[in-house]
Amino acid sequence: MEFIGQTIQVIGEVMIGITAIMVHRRVWKEHKINPLVYKEMQREQIIGILGIILLVAGYIIQIIFNK
């Protein structure tokens, strides 16, 4: 179970990292905040929140099963 907790946690960390990279890449490419960039930022916010949820879930799984 510890493996599952760590895997979920890593997936969450990667998701958060990817969202940050995607936003910066789009802004760098467009050089402005237009509706396309805004829409992508909203989608990436959802991915980032899911990543945080996975981080917390992975942490809880590790705590519960390491007792």
Number of C-alpha atoms within 10 A of each C-alpha: 12 15 11 12 21 18 15 21 24 16 17 24 16 14 20 21 13 15 21 14 11 14 19 11 12 17 15 11 10 11 10 11 13 10 9 10 17 15 12 14 20 12 13 20 16 13 17 21 15 16 24 18 15 22 23 16 17 23 16 14 18 18 12 11 10 9 5
